[in-house]
Amino acid sequence: MTKLLPGKPLIRETAAFEYTDPIIIELHPKHLVIRLKGQQGIDLDYTAVLQFGRRLRSAYARGGEK
């Protein structure tokens, strides 16, 4: 397990791309930042991401949009 240290985010370049730009994930102790390499990112609270994932999974289970 990777330990997050206060004041020092963990930055990883993913294998996923948006056109030709790699997607970068920055893990901070209280939030994450998702961005394209060389561009400004979007801050996301971990709790909000988890809640969104649960709602999405629930919608799929009910036969919602795919």
N, C-alpha and C positions, 0 to 999 in steps of 0.2 A: 504494500500500500504506500502511496506517495503522501508524505506529510506536508501540509501547507503551513508555511511559516508566516507570521504577521509581517506585513510590509514587503513581502517578496512573493509576487505571483508566480505561478507555474505556467509557462507559455509553451504550447505545443502546436506544431504545424500538422494538420490532419492529412490523410490520404484523399480526402474529398476536395473537389474543385468546383468553383462557380465559373464556368467557361474555362479560362486559362489561369485564373487566380486561385491559389490554395486557400483553404479556410483555416483560420488561426483561432485557437481556443485559449483564453487566458483564465486560469482558475485562481480566484482570490478567496480568502477565508469566508467571506459573506456573500459573494456573488461571482458570476462568470461573465466574461466578455467574449462575444463571438464577432469575428470580423474577417474581411478579406485581407490578404497580405498587402501591407502598405496603405491601408485605409483605416478610417475611424471605425470603432466597434460599437456594438449595442450591449449595454449592461443588462444582465438578467439575474434576478434574485433566484437562488436555488429552489426556494419554496414555490415560487410562481411557475418554474419549469416543471416541477414535480406535479403540481395541481393540473397544469395543462396536459401533461402526459396521461394522468389518470382520467381526465374528461375525454380525451381522444380515444383511449382504450375502451372506455365505457360506451362511447358512440359506436365504435366498431363492433362491440359485443351485441349491441342492440340492432345491428344491421344498418348503421348509418353510412354516410359517405365514405368511400375508400379512395 
